[in-house]
Amino acid sequence: MGTKLYVGNLPFDITEGDLRNMLSEHGPVNEIAVIMDKMTGRARGFAFATMNTPEAANAVILALNGKDWKGRALTVNEARPREERSGGDHYRSEGRSRY
């Protein structure tokens, strides 16, 4: 399965290929997901990457966390599980308005 990493503070012009090249220097990369803004179509400045081995994930964290890349100090750590979001506003979820 691999180890999933969070890579943050990326430049907004990042591509999946750029990130794959940077990470693959430290071990085999299984999957990369650059998170895109739906409105602008450009990267939001963070991504998730799955490294094939825990050793590769640790190597990436040690080598790149805090490293300056294209003028930005990267944040690289093991991704936390996604937190469940609440259903939002009870009234709106039932099609009603508060007002």
Buried (B, 14 or more C-beta within 10 A) or exposed (E): EBBBBBBBEBEEEBEBEBBBEBBBEBBEBBEBEBEEEEEEEEBBBBBBBBBBEEEBBBBBBEBBBEEEBEEBEBBBEEBEEEEEEEEEEEEEEEEEEEE
